């Protein structure tokens, strides 16, 4: 049975998800340690997809899954660190929580602070709540479908929220949000070349999408593998800020419809007047 979630209930769930994210952030920081500390105290292992997982990932995962599962209405939780539930069991879920307990584990290990807790509520295969919290940076982004998107900052011990919106590309040119990873795949490089002259902002985790949502960047293209937990919260925030998170054919991403929970390549943008699909198209064969 589909849960009835009125606008006021979604706002209350958003506030509860924000508190869960803050508590998970505190849990992560207990492992992260004080500024200047090393990572020797962090146990790291490598998952089957060759990505790292740490004690902080698992501690945050346990806290978030337990807390979200206790909220009303009681809904299933899918976390990056959960065992994969077969599609036949989850496809018809009308609503569920989608979580990345520590998005940007590599940034956590590099100790640059650019990692986040991502929590989304998915209803009918679309995100309706998005929460992204960066515990080291003391910032959070949040959105509820139909209620706008917001950025929070911790000021004198209090969380202060301001509405955010995407922007049209200014006369000064395109600003690209991109990963701090030094290597650039061939397809991403073609995309950047097609943009022509542009500026770049390097950032970790789903915070790249948030840069587009708040109008600090114009586009972020991810032309490599990601999980649905990487984009669920970001998509809600970007869309409520007036932007778009789509596949490379500019179709909105949908959730819980694939066996593996792996996204297609995607692009995040604010200015819909640009033909981003053409910029992202595969290299054309020579006419000759």
N, C-alpha and C positions, 0 to 999 in steps of 0.2 A: 504494500500500500504506500502511495506517495505521501510523505509528510507534508502537512499544510504549514508553510513558512510565510507568514505575513511580513511586510516590511519592518515592522517594529521588532519582530522576532529575529529577523536577519541582523538588524543592528545590534541586538543584544548578543547574538552569537558572535558577531564580529568583535565586540568588546571582550567577550570571554576568550576568543581565540587570540586576541592581542595579549591578554594576561598570560595565557598558556605559553605564547611565544617568548614573553619576557622571562618567565620562570625557566623555560628551556635555555634562554640566553644566559641566565645566571648559572645554570648547570654547566653549560659549555665553558664559561669563563673560569669556573673552578678547575677545569682541566687545563685550560689555556694558560693560566697562571698570570703573574704580574708582568707589566711591560719590562722588556729586557731579559725575560726568562727564555730558556731554550725549549726544545721539544723533547728532551731526553726522557721526561716523565710521561710522555704520551705513547701508548702502545698503538702501533700501526700495523694493519694487515692489508692484503690486496685481494679484492673480490674477483670473481670469475671474469668480469668485464675489464679487468686490469686497472680499476680505479681504487684509490686508497679508502680505507675506513678506519676510524680511530675510536678510542674509548669515549671521546666526546660525542661522536656520532651516535653511539649506542646508548649512552646515558640520556641524551636528549630524546632519542627515539622512544625509550621506555617511558620517560616522563610524559611526552606529548600523547602517545597512544593511550596511556592510562587516563589522562585528564580529559581528552576529547571523547573517549568512549563513555565517560560518565556524564557528559552534558545531555540536556534534554532539547530536542528529541535524541534518543540514543541511536547513533548511526555508525556504520562500519568505518574503519580507518584503513587507508592504504598508505604505507610509508615506504620510502626508498629502502629502508633497512628491514622491511617485512619480507616474509616468504611470499613468493609470487602466488596469488590466488588464480586458479584457472578462469579463463574468460567466461566459460559456461556458468560459473557460480556467481560472477560479479556483474555481468553485462546488464542485467535487468535491475540492478540496484537503482532506485529512483534518486537517492542522494547518499553521499558519503564524503568523508574528509580525505584530502589528498595532501601528503606531507613530505617535505624534505627536511629532516631534523637538523642537518648541517649542510647547507648548500655552499659549496666552495671549500671542500676539505683541503684541497691543495693550497688555497689561500690561508686556511687555518695553519697548515704546516709551515708556510712561508712567514707567518706571523705579520701579515700586512693589514689585518683587521677587516678585509673585504669579503667576509663570509656572512651567511644569513640563515635565519630560520624561516622556512616557507610553509604556510598553512593556507589551504584553499578548501572551500566547500563547493562540491560539484553537485549540481541538480540537473537531471535530464541531459547529461553529457557536456554541460557548460559550467564554468566557474561563476558562482554568485557572491562569494566572499573571497577576498584575497588579503593576506597579511604577510608582509616580509619585514623582518626585524634584523638589524645589524648590531649585535650587542656591544662590539668594541667601539663602533662609531656613534653609538647612542642615537640612532635614527630608526624610524620605522615608516613603512608605507602601508596603507590599508584602503580597502574599497568594498562597497556593497553595491550589487547591481541596482541601478536606478538612483543611487544616493551619492554618486561622485567619488572621487579619489582624493586622498589626503596624505600629507607627509607630516610625521611627528618628529620632533627633536626634544631631547631632554634639556630643559632650561631650569637651572636652580632647583633641581630635584623634581621638577614637574614636567609631564609630557604635554607639549604644546603642539596642536595640530593646525595646519594650514592647507587649504585646498590646492590641488595641483592640476595643471592642464598641459597637454602637448602644445607644440607651436608649429606654425608654418615655417618653412625654411627661410631664414633671414637673408638679407642682401649680402651679408658677409660670407655666406656659403654653408655647405653641409658640415655638420659635426657628427662623426661616427663614434658610437660606443663599441668598444671591442675588448676582447680578452687580453690579459697581461701575458698570455703565452707568446713567446717570441716567434714561433713558427706560424706561417700563414699558408693554408692550403691553396691549391691552384685556383679552385673555384671562387674562394673568398677574395683572392688577389685580383681575379678578373672583375669581380663586383666592385672592388675599390678602384680599380683602373677606370672602369666605366663611369664611376662617379666624378672622375676628374679631380681637380684640386679640392681638398677637404681637410678639415682638422679632425683629430682623434682624441678620445678620452679613454684611457685604459682603466678597466674596472673588473672586479671579480664577481662571480655568482650572478644571481638574478638582479643584482643591483644595476647591471647594465640596462635591463629593460626599464627599471625605475628612472634612470637618467632620461630616457625618452619620455616617460610619463610626466616628469616634472619640467620638461622643456629645456633641459640642459644639453640634450643630444637630439639628433633628428632621426637616426636609424641605427639599428643593431641587427646584423644578419648572423644567424647561427647555421652554418652549413656543415654540421657534423652531428653525431649522435647525442641526444639528450633524452631524459626520462620525462614522463608527464608531470612528475612532481617538481621538475625544474621550471615549468611554465604555468601551471594552474593558477597560482596566486598572482603571478606577474600579469597574466592575461586579463584577469579581472581588473587589476589596478590600471593597466594601460588603456583598456577599453573605457573604463569609467572616467579616465582623464581625457577622453576624446580621440584616442589613438587606436592602433590595430596591431594584433599579433596573429599572423597568418602563416600558412605554408607558402612556398615560393610561387604558387599560382594565385596567391592572395585569397585563399579560402580559410576562414576562421578555423582554428584548431578545435577538435572535439576530443572528448575524453572517454576512457573506458570502452573503447571499441576495437582495441588491438590485443592480440595475445600477449605481446611482450611489454606493453606500456611504454614503447619507444616512440618518440615523436618523429614526424617528418622534419626535414630541414625547414627552418622558419625565419621570418623577418619581423621585426618590431619597428613601427614607424608612426609618425604623427601626421605628416603632411600627405593627405590622400591625393593631392594633385600631381604627384610624381609617379611615373610609370615604373614602380619598383620591380614589377614582374619582368620587364624588359632588361633591367640592370642585372637581374638574377638569372636570366635565361642561360642554359648551357652554351658553351662555345659553339658557334655555328661552323659547319664544314665549309671549306672554301668552295666557291661557285665553280671553279675549274675542276 
